[in-house]
Amino acid sequence: MAEITTVPVSHPAVQDSKTFEALFFVSFVLVFFIALAAQVLFLKWRTWLPGAEGEKSLIKGVRSGVYTFLSHLN
């Protein structure tokens, strides 16, 4: 009878998820500090980020801008 061996399956979805989370975090921090500096200098930073124009809060605007940025990477 033939012997059956199993090969460990790598989980590319888990690796892709971790990569996306890391990229999102780095992008969020970068855009957050740019938006925070612009907010302190009374600049209209929401027009710089596509998707953030309609958001009222700083965090939601940054998150919208980062999601728009990440969608262009795919």
N, CA, C, O and CB atoms as a CASP TS submission, in Angstrom:
PFRMAT TS
TARGET T0000
AUTHOR 0000-0000-0000
METHOD Language model
MODEL 1
PARENT N/A
ATOM      1  N   MET     1       0.837  -1.160   0.000  1.00  0.00           N
ATOM      2  CA  MET     1       0.000   0.000   0.000  1.00  0.00           C
ATOM      3  C   MET     1       0.896   1.242   0.000  1.00  0.00           C
ATOM      4  O   MET     1       1.964   1.252   0.612  1.00  0.00           O
ATOM      5  CB  MET     1      -0.960  -0.013   1.211  1.00  0.00           C
ATOM      6  N   ALA     2       0.451   2.262  -0.682  1.00  0.00           N
ATOM      7  CA  ALA     2       1.235   3.497  -0.773  1.00  0.00           C
ATOM      8  C   ALA     2       1.174   4.264   0.544  1.00  0.00           C
ATOM      9  O   ALA     2       0.151   4.307   1.226  1.00  0.00           O
ATOM     10  CB  ALA     2       0.725   4.382  -1.932  1.00  0.00           C
ATOM     11  N   GLU     3       2.284   4.850   0.858  1.00  0.00           N
ATOM     12  CA  GLU     3       2.344   5.637   2.086  1.00  0.00           C
ATOM     13  C   GLU     3       1.990   7.094   1.764  1.00  0.00           C
ATOM     14  O   GLU     3       2.510   7.677   0.812  1.00  0.00           O
ATOM     15  CB  GLU     3       3.761   5.537   2.745  1.00  0.00           C
ATOM     16  N   ILE     4       1.120   7.652   2.553  1.00  0.00           N
ATOM     17  CA  ILE     4       0.672   9.029   2.330  1.00  0.00           C
ATOM     18  C   ILE     4       1.455   9.957   3.255  1.00  0.00           C
ATOM     19  O   ILE     4       1.518   9.759   4.468  1.00  0.00           O
ATOM     20  CB  ILE     4      -0.868   9.169   2.574  1.00  0.00           C
ATOM     21  N   THR     5       2.035  10.951   2.652  1.00  0.00           N
ATOM     22  CA  THR     5       2.737  11.955   3.458  1.00  0.00           C
ATOM     23  C   THR     5       2.040  13.295   3.286  1.00  0.00           C
ATOM     24  O   THR     5       1.508  13.608   2.221  1.00  0.00           O
ATOM     25  CB  THR     5       4.244  12.057   3.052  1.00  0.00           C
ATOM     26  N   THR     6       2.055  14.049   4.318  1.00  0.00           N
ATOM     27  CA  THR     6       1.439  15.375   4.234  1.00  0.00           C
ATOM     28  C   THR     6       2.532  16.430   4.230  1.00  0.00           C
ATOM     29  O   THR     6       3.540  16.330   4.931  1.00  0.00           O
ATOM     30  CB  THR     6       0.450  15.612   5.412  1.00  0.00           C
ATOM     31  N   VAL     7       2.296  17.416   3.434  1.00  0.00           N
ATOM     32  CA  VAL     7       3.227  18.534   3.334  1.00  0.00           C
ATOM     33  C   VAL     7       2.592  19.710   4.063  1.00  0.00           C
ATOM     34  O   VAL     7       1.434  20.044   3.811  1.00  0.00           O
ATOM     35  CB  VAL     7       3.555  18.893   1.830  1.00  0.00           C
ATOM     36  N   PRO     8       3.335  20.337   4.960  1.00  0.00           N
ATOM     37  CA  PRO     8       2.758  21.489   5.655  1.00  0.00           C
ATOM     38  C   PRO     8       2.384  22.586   4.661  1.00  0.00           C
ATOM     39  O   PRO     8       3.161  22.945   3.776  1.00  0.00           O
ATOM     40  CB  PRO     8       3.744  22.036   6.704  1.00  0.00           C
ATOM     41  N   VAL     9       1.202  23.091   4.832  1.00  0.00           N
ATOM     42  CA  VAL     9       0.693  24.124   3.942  1.00  0.00           C
ATOM     43  C   VAL     9       1.037  25.483   4.533  1.00  0.00           C
ATOM     44  O   VAL     9       0.743  25.762   5.695  1.00  0.00           O
ATOM     45  CB  VAL     9      -0.844  23.978   3.727  1.00  0.00           C
ATOM     46  N   SER    10       1.654  26.311   3.729  1.00  0.00           N
ATOM     47  CA  SER    10       1.913  27.674   4.202  1.00  0.00           C
ATOM     48  C   SER    10       0.613  28.461   4.095  1.00  0.00           C
ATOM     49  O   SER    10      -0.248  28.156   3.269  1.00  0.00           O
ATOM     50  CB  SER    10       3.066  28.363   3.377  1.00  0.00           C
ATOM     51  N   HIS    11       0.493  29.434   4.906  1.00  0.00           N
ATOM     52  CA  HIS    11      -0.730  30.240   4.934  1.00  0.00           C
ATOM     53  C   HIS    11      -0.435  31.627   4.372  1.00  0.00           C
ATOM     54  O   HIS    11      -0.117  32.549   5.123  1.00  0.00           O
ATOM     55  CB  HIS    11      -1.298  30.342   6.380  1.00  0.00           C
ATOM     56  N   PRO    12      -0.541  31.776   3.040  1.00  0.00           N
ATOM     57  CA  PRO    12      -0.242  33.082   2.459  1.00  0.00           C
ATOM     58  C   PRO    12      -1.239  34.153   2.893  1.00  0.00           C
ATOM     59  O   PRO    12      -0.898  35.335   2.938  1.00  0.00           O
ATOM     60  CB  PRO    12      -0.225  32.983   0.949  1.00  0.00           C
ATOM     61  N   ALA    13      -2.466  33.747   3.212  1.00  0.00           N
ATOM     62  CA  ALA    13      -3.458  34.731   3.640  1.00  0.00           C
ATOM     63  C   ALA    13      -3.048  35.366   4.962  1.00  0.00           C
ATOM     64  O   ALA    13      -3.262  36.560   5.168  1.00  0.00           O
ATOM     65  CB  ALA    13      -4.842  34.080   3.771  1.00  0.00           C
ATOM     66  N   VAL    14      -2.463  34.581   5.854  1.00  0.00           N
ATOM     67  CA  VAL    14      -2.015  35.117   7.136  1.00  0.00           C
ATOM     68  C   VAL    14      -0.861  36.087   6.911  1.00  0.00           C
ATOM     69  O   VAL    14      -0.817  37.155   7.522  1.00  0.00           O
ATOM     70  CB  VAL    14      -1.589  33.977   8.093  1.00  0.00           C
ATOM     71  N   GLN    15       0.063  35.722   6.044  1.00  0.00           N
ATOM     72  CA  GLN    15       1.196  36.602   5.751  1.00  0.00           C
ATOM     73  C   GLN    15       0.721  37.882   5.079  1.00  0.00           C
ATOM     74  O   GLN    15       1.204  38.966   5.404  1.00  0.00           O
ATOM     75  CB  GLN    15       2.221  35.885   4.860  1.00  0.00           C
ATOM     76  N   ASP    16      -0.227  37.768   4.138  1.00  0.00           N
ATOM     77  CA  ASP    16      -0.760  38.955   3.477  1.00  0.00           C
ATOM     78  C   ASP    16      -1.469  39.854   4.474  1.00  0.00           C
ATOM     79  O   ASP    16      -1.377  41.078   4.389  1.00  0.00           O
ATOM     80  CB  ASP    16      -1.716  38.560   2.353  1.00  0.00           C
ATOM     81  N   SER    17      -2.172  39.251   5.415  1.00  0.00           N
ATOM     82  CA  SER    17      -2.882  40.021   6.427  1.00  0.00           C
ATOM     83  C   SER    17      -1.909  40.801   7.305  1.00  0.00           C
ATOM     84  O   SER    17      -2.136  41.972   7.607  1.00  0.00           O
ATOM     85  CB  SER    17      -3.746  39.100   7.286  1.00  0.00           C
ATOM     86  N   LYS    18      -0.829  40.146   7.711  1.00  0.00           N
ATOM     87  CA  LYS    18       0.170  40.826   8.544  1.00  0.00           C
ATOM     88  C   LYS    18       0.858  41.938   7.764  1.00  0.00           C
ATOM     89  O   LYS    18       1.145  43.001   8.316  1.00  0.00           O
ATOM     90  CB  LYS    18       1.213  39.822   9.065  1.00  0.00           C
ATOM     91  N   THR    19       1.121  41.701   6.497  1.00  0.00           N
ATOM     92  CA  THR    19       1.746  42.720   5.658  1.00  0.00           C
ATOM     93  C   THR    19       0.824  43.919   5.505  1.00  0.00           C
ATOM     94  O   THR    19       1.266  45.064   5.595  1.00  0.00           O
ATOM     95  CB  THR    19       2.105  42.145   4.281  1.00  0.00           C
ATOM     96  N   PHE    20      -0.465  43.656   5.273  1.00  0.00           N
ATOM     97  CA  PHE    20      -1.432  44.742   5.140  1.00  0.00           C
ATOM     98  C   PHE    20      -1.527  45.538   6.431  1.00  0.00           C
ATOM     99  O   PHE    20      -1.555  46.769   6.400  1.00  0.00           O
ATOM    100  CB  PHE    20      -2.809  44.192   4.756  1.00  0.00           C
ATOM    101  N   GLU    21      -1.577  44.848   7.568  1.00  0.00           N
ATOM    102  CA  GLU    21      -1.662  45.544   8.853  1.00  0.00           C
ATOM    103  C   GLU    21      -0.431  46.408   9.100  1.00  0.00           C
ATOM    104  O   GLU    21      -0.548  47.535   9.581  1.00  0.00           O
ATOM    105  CB  GLU    21      -1.830  44.538   9.992  1.00  0.00           C
ATOM    106  N   ALA    22       0.736  45.891   8.775  1.00  0.00           N
ATOM    107  CA  ALA    22       1.968  46.664   8.970  1.00  0.00           C
ATOM    108  C   ALA    22       1.992  47.884   8.054  1.00  0.00           C
ATOM    109  O   ALA    22       2.354  48.980   8.482  1.00  0.00           O
ATOM    110  CB  ALA    22       3.207  45.784   8.711  1.00  0.00           C
ATOM    111  N   LEU    23       1.609  47.693   6.804  1.00  0.00           N
ATOM    112  CA  LEU    23       1.578  48.800   5.860  1.00  0.00           C
ATOM    113  C   LEU    23       0.544  49.838   6.271  1.00  0.00           C
ATOM    114  O   LEU    23       0.789  51.040   6.166  1.00  0.00           O
ATOM    115  CB  LEU    23       1.284  48.293   4.452  1.00  0.00           C
ATOM    116  N   PHE    24      -0.615  49.373   6.740  1.00  0.00           N
ATOM    117  CA  PHE    24      -1.648  50.297   7.199  1.00  0.00           C
ATOM    118  C   PHE    24      -1.154  51.101   8.393  1.00  0.00           C
ATOM    119  O   PHE    24      -1.356  52.314   8.444  1.00  0.00           O
ATOM    120  CB  PHE    24      -2.930  49.537   7.565  1.00  0.00           C
ATOM    121  N   PHE    25      -0.511  50.445   9.352  1.00  0.00           N
ATOM    122  CA  PHE    25      -0.034  51.129  10.557  1.00  0.00           C
ATOM    123  C   PHE    25       1.011  52.192  10.215  1.00  0.00           C
ATOM    124  O   PHE    25       0.929  53.321  10.699  1.00  0.00           O
ATOM    125  CB  PHE    25       0.555  50.113  11.546  1.00  0.00           C
ATOM    126  N   VAL    26       1.982  51.838   9.390  1.00  0.00           N
ATOM    127  CA  VAL    26       3.026  52.794   9.012  1.00  0.00           C
ATOM    128  C   VAL    26       2.419  53.967   8.244  1.00  0.00           C
ATOM    129  O   VAL    26       2.761  55.122   8.499  1.00  0.00           O
ATOM    130  CB  VAL    26       4.117  52.101   8.160  1.00  0.00           C
ATOM    131  N   SER    27       1.524  53.672   7.309  1.00  0.00           N
ATOM    132  CA  SER    27       0.875  54.731   6.537  1.00  0.00           C
ATOM    133  C   SER    27       0.023  55.614   7.430  1.00  0.00           C
ATOM    134  O   SER    27       0.013  56.836   7.274  1.00  0.00           O
ATOM    135  CB  SER    27       0.020  54.133   5.424  1.00  0.00           C
ATOM    136  N   PHE    28      -0.694  55.000   8.368  1.00  0.00           N
ATOM    137  CA  PHE    28      -1.560  55.761   9.260  1.00  0.00           C
ATOM    138  C   PHE    28      -0.744  56.721  10.113  1.00  0.00           C
ATOM    139  O   PHE    28      -1.105  57.890  10.253  1.00  0.00           O
ATOM    140  CB  PHE    28      -2.371  54.819  10.153  1.00  0.00           C
ATOM    141  N   VAL    29       0.353  56.237  10.682  1.00  0.00           N
ATOM    142  CA  VAL    29       1.191  57.091  11.534  1.00  0.00           C
ATOM    143  C   VAL    29       1.769  58.247  10.717  1.00  0.00           C
ATOM    144  O   VAL    29       1.766  59.390  11.173  1.00  0.00           O
ATOM    145  CB  VAL    29       2.334  56.265  12.182  1.00  0.00           C
ATOM    146  N   LEU    30       2.256  57.958   9.530  1.00  0.00           N
ATOM    147  CA  LEU    30       2.832  58.992   8.677  1.00  0.00           C
ATOM    148  C   LEU    30       1.792  60.051   8.308  1.00  0.00           C
ATOM    149  O   LEU    30       2.038  61.247   8.458  1.00  0.00           O
ATOM    150  CB  LEU    30       3.417  58.366   7.409  1.00  0.00           C
ATOM    151  N   VAL    31       0.647  59.613   7.833  1.00  0.00           N
ATOM    152  CA  VAL    31      -0.403  60.554   7.432  1.00  0.00           C
ATOM    153  C   VAL    31      -0.958  61.283   8.649  1.00  0.00           C
ATOM    154  O   VAL    31      -1.302  62.461   8.554  1.00  0.00           O
ATOM    155  CB  VAL    31      -1.538  59.819   6.688  1.00  0.00           C
ATOM    156  N   PHE    32      -1.050  60.608   9.785  1.00  0.00           N
ATOM    157  CA  PHE    32      -1.547  61.250  11.002  1.00  0.00           C
ATOM    158  C   PHE    32      -0.658  62.421  11.409  1.00  0.00           C
ATOM    159  O   PHE    32      -1.160  63.498  11.730  1.00  0.00           O
ATOM    160  CB  PHE    32      -1.633  60.233  12.146  1.00  0.00           C
ATOM    161  N   PHE    33       0.654  62.220  11.399  1.00  0.00           N
ATOM    162  CA  PHE    33       1.544  63.310  11.799  1.00  0.00           C
ATOM    163  C   PHE    33       1.532  64.454  10.789  1.00  0.00           C
ATOM    164  O   PHE    33       1.659  65.615  11.176  1.00  0.00           O
ATOM    165  CB  PHE    33       2.963  62.790  11.971  1.00  0.00           C
ATOM    166  N   ILE    34       1.385  64.150   9.524  1.00  0.00           N
ATOM    167  CA  ILE    34       1.255  65.206   8.517  1.00  0.00           C
ATOM    168  C   ILE    34      -0.038  65.980   8.744  1.00  0.00           C
ATOM    169  O   ILE    34      -0.040  67.211   8.711  1.00  0.00           O
ATOM    170  CB  ILE    34       1.287  64.611   7.086  1.00  0.00           C
ATOM    171  N   ALA    35      -1.133  65.267   8.972  1.00  0.00           N
ATOM    172  CA  ALA    35      -2.419  65.922   9.206  1.00  0.00           C
ATOM    173  C   ALA    35      -2.411  66.716  10.508  1.00  0.00           C
ATOM    174  O   ALA    35      -2.983  67.804  10.574  1.00  0.00           O
ATOM    175  CB  ALA    35      -3.544  64.886   9.233  1.00  0.00           C
ATOM    176  N   LEU    36      -1.775  66.185  11.530  1.00  0.00           N
ATOM    177  CA  LEU    36      -1.697  66.889  12.808  1.00  0.00           C
ATOM    178  C   LEU    36      -0.896  68.185  12.666  1.00  0.00           C
ATOM    179  O   LEU    36      -1.295  69.224  13.194  1.00  0.00           O
ATOM    180  CB  LEU    36      -1.062  65.985  13.880  1.00  0.00           C
ATOM    181  N   ALA    37       0.219  68.125  11.963  1.00  0.00           N
ATOM    182  CA  ALA    37       1.012  69.338  11.734  1.00  0.00           C
ATOM    183  C   ALA    37       0.219  70.359  10.921  1.00  0.00           C
ATOM    184  O   ALA    37       0.265  71.554  11.211  1.00  0.00           O
ATOM    185  CB  ALA    37       2.330  68.993  11.012  1.00  0.00           C
ATOM    186  N   ALA    38      -0.501  69.895   9.913  1.00  0.00           N
ATOM    187  CA  ALA    38      -1.316  70.797   9.104  1.00  0.00           C
ATOM    188  C   ALA    38      -2.458  71.385   9.931  1.00  0.00           C
ATOM    189  O   ALA    38      -2.813  72.551   9.758  1.00  0.00           O
ATOM    190  CB  ALA    38      -1.874  70.061   7.877  1.00  0.00           C
ATOM    191  N   GLN    39      -3.030  70.588  10.823  1.00  0.00           N
ATOM    192  CA  GLN    39      -4.114  71.062  11.684  1.00  0.00           C
ATOM    193  C   GLN    39      -3.603  72.163  12.613  1.00  0.00           C
ATOM    194  O   GLN    39      -4.284  73.169  12.818  1.00  0.00           O
ATOM    195  CB  GLN    39      -4.710  69.893  12.508  1.00  0.00           C
ATOM    196  N   VAL    40      -2.421  71.978  13.169  1.00  0.00           N
ATOM    197  CA  VAL    40      -1.833  72.976  14.068  1.00  0.00           C
ATOM    198  C   VAL    40      -1.524  74.270  13.311  1.00  0.00           C
ATOM    199  O   VAL    40      -1.635  75.362  13.870  1.00  0.00           O
ATOM    200  CB  VAL    40      -0.549  72.421  14.725  1.00  0.00           C
ATOM    201  N   LEU    41      -1.139  74.146  12.051  1.00  0.00           N
ATOM    202  CA  LEU    41      -0.818  75.319  11.231  1.00  0.00           C
ATOM    203  C   LEU    41      -2.044  75.899  10.523  1.00  0.00           C
ATOM    204  O   LEU    41      -1.913  76.795   9.689  1.00  0.00           O
ATOM    205  CB  LEU    41       0.235  74.953  10.201  1.00  0.00           C
ATOM    206  N   PHE    42      -3.229  75.393  10.852  1.00  0.00           N
ATOM    207  CA  PHE    42      -4.505  75.862  10.297  1.00  0.00           C
ATOM    208  C   PHE    42      -4.561  75.734   8.778  1.00  0.00           C
ATOM    209  O   PHE    42      -5.100  76.605   8.094  1.00  0.00           O
ATOM    210  CB  PHE    42      -4.743  77.309  10.692  1.00  0.00           C
ATOM    211  N   LEU    43      -4.005  74.649   8.257  1.00  0.00           N
ATOM    212  CA  LEU    43      -4.073  74.364   6.826  1.00  0.00           C
ATOM    213  C   LEU    43      -5.236  73.412   6.553  1.00  0.00           C
ATOM    214  O   LEU    43      -5.624  72.633   7.423  1.00  0.00           O
ATOM    215  CB  LEU    43      -2.735  73.758   6.315  1.00  0.00           C
ATOM    216  N   LYS    44      -5.783  73.478   5.356  1.00  0.00           N
ATOM    217  CA  LYS    44      -6.896  72.597   4.977  1.00  0.00           C
ATOM    218  C   LYS    44      -6.328  71.296   4.419  1.00  0.00           C
ATOM    219  O   LYS    44      -6.235  71.122   3.204  1.00  0.00           O
ATOM    220  CB  LYS    44      -7.835  73.287   3.927  1.00  0.00           C
ATOM    221  N   TRP    45      -5.953  70.393   5.302  1.00  0.00           N
ATOM    222  CA  TRP    45      -5.272  69.157   4.913  1.00  0.00           C
ATOM    223  C   TRP    45      -6.223  68.125   4.332  1.00  0.00           C
ATOM    224  O   TRP    45      -5.778  67.229   3.615  1.00  0.00           O
ATOM    225  CB  TRP    45      -4.555  68.565   6.100  1.00  0.00           C
ATOM    226  N   ARG    46      -7.503  68.217   4.611  1.00  0.00           N
ATOM    227  CA  ARG    46      -8.445  67.197   4.121  1.00  0.00           C
ATOM    228  C   ARG    46      -8.529  67.177   2.597  1.00  0.00           C
ATOM    229  O   ARG    46      -8.824  66.140   2.003  1.00  0.00           O
ATOM    230  CB  ARG    46      -9.836  67.440   4.706  1.00  0.00           C
ATOM    231  N   THR    47      -8.275  68.303   1.973  1.00  0.00           N
ATOM    232  CA  THR    47      -8.300  68.334   0.504  1.00  0.00           C
ATOM    233  C   THR    47      -7.072  67.650  -0.090  1.00  0.00           C
ATOM    234  O   THR    47      -7.067  67.319  -1.276  1.00  0.00           O
ATOM    235  CB  THR    47      -8.381  69.781   0.005  1.00  0.00           C
ATOM    236  N   TRP    48      -6.049  67.439   0.705  1.00  0.00           N
ATOM    237  CA  TRP    48      -4.845  66.750   0.230  1.00  0.00           C
ATOM    238  C   TRP    48      -5.065  65.244   0.125  1.00  0.00           C
ATOM    239  O   TRP    48      -4.397  64.574  -0.662  1.00  0.00           O
ATOM    240  CB  TRP    48      -3.669  67.037   1.162  1.00  0.00           C
ATOM    241  N   LEU    49      -5.993  64.711   0.910  1.00  0.00           N
ATOM    242  CA  LEU    49      -6.217  63.264   0.972  1.00  0.00           C
ATOM    243  C   LEU    49      -7.539  62.904   0.312  1.00  0.00           C
ATOM    244  O   LEU    49      -8.596  63.288   0.814  1.00  0.00           O
ATOM    245  CB  LEU    49      -6.198  62.771   2.432  1.00  0.00           C
ATOM    246  N   PRO    50      -7.510  62.182  -0.793  1.00  0.00           N
ATOM    247  CA  PRO    50      -8.767  61.753  -1.405  1.00  0.00           C
ATOM    248  C   PRO    50      -9.539  60.842  -0.455  1.00  0.00           C
ATOM    249  O   PRO    50      -8.975  59.912   0.121  1.00  0.00           O
ATOM    250  CB  PRO    50      -8.501  61.030  -2.741  1.00  0.00           C
ATOM    251  N   GLY    51     -10.812  61.111  -0.299  1.00  0.00           N
ATOM    252  CA  GLY    51     -11.649  60.314   0.589  1.00  0.00           C
ATOM    253  C   GLY    51     -11.829  60.929   1.955  1.00  0.00           C
ATOM    254  O   GLY    51     -12.725  60.525   2.696  1.00  0.00           O
ATOM    255  N   ALA    52     -11.005  61.894   2.308  1.00  0.00           N
ATOM    256  CA  ALA    52     -11.074  62.493   3.638  1.00  0.00           C
ATOM    257  C   ALA    52     -11.835  63.812   3.645  1.00  0.00           C
ATOM    258  O   ALA    52     -11.983  64.432   4.699  1.00  0.00           O
ATOM    259  CB  ALA    52      -9.681  62.710   4.177  1.00  0.00           C
ATOM    260  N   GLU    53     -12.315  64.245   2.502  1.00  0.00           N
ATOM    261  CA  GLU    53     -12.945  65.562   2.423  1.00  0.00           C
ATOM    262  C   GLU    53     -14.196  65.678   3.278  1.00  0.00           C
ATOM    263  O   GLU    53     -14.446  66.731   3.866  1.00  0.00           O
ATOM    264  CB  GLU    53     -13.289  65.876   1.000  1.00  0.00           C
ATOM    265  N   GLY    54     -14.983  64.616   3.357  1.00  0.00           N
ATOM    266  CA  GLY    54     -16.249  64.681   4.072  1.00  0.00           C
ATOM    267  C   GLY    54     -16.175  64.339   5.547  1.00  0.00           C
ATOM    268  O   GLY    54     -17.176  64.460   6.252  1.00  0.00           O
ATOM    269  N   GLU    55     -15.039  63.924   6.023  1.00  0.00           N
ATOM    270  CA  GLU    55     -14.905  63.509   7.426  1.00  0.00           C
ATOM    271  C   GLU    55     -14.725  64.722   8.331  1.00  0.00           C
ATOM    272  O   GLU    55     -14.068  65.697   7.967  1.00  0.00           O
ATOM    273  CB  GLU    55     -13.715  62.540   7.596  1.00  0.00           C
ATOM    274  N   LYS    56     -15.323  64.641   9.516  1.00  0.00           N
ATOM    275  CA  LYS    56     -15.258  65.757  10.463  1.00  0.00           C
ATOM    276  C   LYS    56     -14.104  65.623  11.452  1.00  0.00           C
ATOM    277  O   LYS    56     -13.538  66.633  11.870  1.00  0.00           O
ATOM    278  CB  LYS    56     -16.562  65.864  11.223  1.00  0.00           C
ATOM    279  N   SER    57     -13.746  64.406  11.832  1.00  0.00           N
ATOM    280  CA  SER    57     -12.700  64.240  12.842  1.00  0.00           C
ATOM    281  C   SER    57     -11.351  63.957  12.182  1.00  0.00           C
ATOM    282  O   SER    57     -11.285  63.503  11.039  1.00  0.00           O
ATOM    283  CB  SER    57     -13.065  63.104  13.814  1.00  0.00           C
ATOM    284  N   LEU    58     -10.302  64.228  12.910  1.00  0.00           N
ATOM    285  CA  LEU    58      -8.939  64.023  12.421  1.00  0.00           C
ATOM    286  C   LEU    58      -8.664  62.549  12.149  1.00  0.00           C
ATOM    287  O   LEU    58      -8.132  62.197  11.097  1.00  0.00           O
ATOM    288  CB  LEU    58      -7.926  64.566  13.428  1.00  0.00           C
ATOM    289  N   ILE    59      -9.027  61.690  13.095  1.00  0.00           N
ATOM    290  CA  ILE    59      -8.746  60.254  12.966  1.00  0.00           C
ATOM    291  C   ILE    59      -9.510  59.643  11.792  1.00  0.00           C
ATOM    292  O   ILE    59      -8.938  58.884  11.010  1.00  0.00           O
ATOM    293  CB  ILE    59      -9.110  59.519  14.267  1.00  0.00           C
ATOM    294  N   LYS    60     -10.787  59.967  11.664  1.00  0.00           N
ATOM    295  CA  LYS    60     -11.579  59.404  10.562  1.00  0.00           C
ATOM    296  C   LYS    60     -11.088  59.904   9.210  1.00  0.00           C
ATOM    297  O   LYS    60     -11.092  59.155   8.233  1.00  0.00           O
ATOM    298  CB  LYS    60     -13.059  59.754  10.737  1.00  0.00           C
ATOM    299  N   GLY    61     -10.669  61.154   9.146  1.00  0.00           N
ATOM    300  CA  GLY    61     -10.122  61.690   7.905  1.00  0.00           C
ATOM    301  C   GLY    61      -8.828  61.010   7.515  1.00  0.00           C
ATOM    302  O   GLY    61      -8.614  60.683   6.348  1.00  0.00           O
ATOM    303  N   VAL    62      -7.964  60.797   8.497  1.00  0.00           N
ATOM    304  CA  VAL    62      -6.699  60.106   8.232  1.00  0.00           C
ATOM    305  C   VAL    62      -6.966  58.674   7.802  1.00  0.00           C
ATOM    306  O   VAL    62      -6.353  58.183   6.855  1.00  0.00           O
ATOM    307  CB  VAL    62      -5.787  60.130   9.476  1.00  0.00           C
ATOM    308  N   ARG    63      -7.885  57.997   8.501  1.00  0.00           N
ATOM    309  CA  ARG    63      -8.194  56.610   8.156  1.00  0.00           C
ATOM    310  C   ARG    63      -8.749  56.518   6.733  1.00  0.00           C
ATOM    311  O   ARG    63      -8.377  55.615   5.983  1.00  0.00           O
ATOM    312  CB  ARG    63      -9.200  56.016   9.161  1.00  0.00           C
ATOM    313  N   SER    64      -9.628  57.433   6.361  1.00  0.00           N
ATOM    314  CA  SER    64     -10.172  57.424   5.001  1.00  0.00           C
ATOM    315  C   SER    64      -9.085  57.650   3.961  1.00  0.00           C
ATOM    316  O   SER    64      -9.060  56.993   2.921  1.00  0.00           O
ATOM    317  CB  SER    64     -11.253  58.489   4.858  1.00  0.00           C
ATOM    318  N   GLY    65      -8.193  58.579   4.250  1.00  0.00           N
ATOM    319  CA  GLY    65      -7.091  58.838   3.329  1.00  0.00           C
ATOM    320  C   GLY    65      -6.156  57.657   3.181  1.00  0.00           C
ATOM    321  O   GLY    65      -5.686  57.365   2.082  1.00  0.00           O
ATOM    322  N   VAL    66      -5.884  56.975   4.284  1.00  0.00           N
ATOM    323  CA  VAL    66      -4.990  55.810   4.238  1.00  0.00           C
ATOM    324  C   VAL    66      -5.646  54.663   3.482  1.00  0.00           C
ATOM    325  O   VAL    66      -4.985  53.989   2.691  1.00  0.00           O
ATOM    326  CB  VAL    66      -4.610  55.357   5.664  1.00  0.00           C
ATOM    327  N   TYR    67      -6.935  54.430   3.711  1.00  0.00           N
ATOM    328  CA  TYR    67      -7.624  53.372   2.965  1.00  0.00           C
ATOM    329  C   TYR    67      -7.621  53.677   1.466  1.00  0.00           C
ATOM    330  O   TYR    67      -7.452  52.772   0.650  1.00  0.00           O
ATOM    331  CB  TYR    67      -9.074  53.209   3.472  1.00  0.00           C
ATOM    332  N   THR    68      -7.805  54.939   1.106  1.00  0.00           N
ATOM    333  CA  THR    68      -7.757  55.307  -0.307  1.00  0.00           C
ATOM    334  C   THR    68      -6.366  55.076  -0.879  1.00  0.00           C
ATOM    335  O   THR    68      -6.222  54.568  -1.992  1.00  0.00           O
ATOM    336  CB  THR    68      -8.170  56.772  -0.496  1.00  0.00           C
ATOM    337  N   PHE    69      -5.340  55.449  -0.115  1.00  0.00           N
ATOM    338  CA  PHE    69      -3.951  55.226  -0.540  1.00  0.00           C
ATOM    339  C   PHE    69      -3.673  53.739  -0.727  1.00  0.00           C
ATOM    340  O   PHE    69      -3.074  53.344  -1.727  1.00  0.00           O
ATOM    341  CB  PHE    69      -2.969  55.821   0.488  1.00  0.00           C
ATOM    342  N   LEU    70      -4.100  52.916   0.221  1.00  0.00           N
ATOM    343  CA  LEU    70      -3.840  51.478   0.135  1.00  0.00           C
ATOM    344  C   LEU    70      -4.604  50.826  -1.016  1.00  0.00           C
ATOM    345  O   LEU    70      -4.131  49.849  -1.597  1.00  0.00           O
ATOM    346  CB  LEU    70      -4.211  50.800   1.448  1.00  0.00           C
ATOM    347  N   SER    71      -5.774  51.354  -1.348  1.00  0.00           N
ATOM    348  CA  SER    71      -6.525  50.772  -2.467  1.00  0.00           C
ATOM    349  C   SER    71      -5.806  51.012  -3.794  1.00  0.00           C
ATOM    350  O   SER    71      -5.986  50.242  -4.737  1.00  0.00           O
ATOM    351  CB  SER    71      -7.945  51.360  -2.523  1.00  0.00           C
ATOM    352  N   HIS    72      -5.005  52.057  -3.878  1.00  0.00           N
ATOM    353  CA  HIS    72      -4.239  52.314  -5.102  1.00  0.00           C
ATOM    354  C   HIS    72      -3.036  51.392  -5.230  1.00  0.00           C
ATOM    355  O   HIS    72      -2.494  51.242  -6.325  1.00  0.00           O
ATOM    356  CB  HIS    72      -3.778  53.760  -5.135  1.00  0.00           C
ATOM    357  N   LEU    73      -2.611  50.775  -4.145  1.00  0.00           N
ATOM    358  CA  LEU    73      -1.464  49.872  -4.197  1.00  0.00           C
ATOM    359  C   LEU    73      -1.815  48.515  -4.790  1.00  0.00           C
ATOM    360  O   LEU    73      -0.931  47.813  -5.280  1.00  0.00           O
ATOM    361  CB  LEU    73      -0.893  49.686  -2.815  1.00  0.00           C
ATOM    362  N   ASN    74      -3.075  48.137  -4.757  1.00  0.00           N
ATOM    363  CA  ASN    74      -3.484  46.830  -5.291  1.00  0.00           C
ATOM    364  C   ASN    74      -3.582  46.882  -6.747  1.00  0.00           C
ATOM    365  O   ASN    74      -3.912  45.880  -7.380  1.00  0.00           O
ATOM    366  CB  ASN    74      -4.788  46.375  -4.720  1.00  0.00           C
TER
END
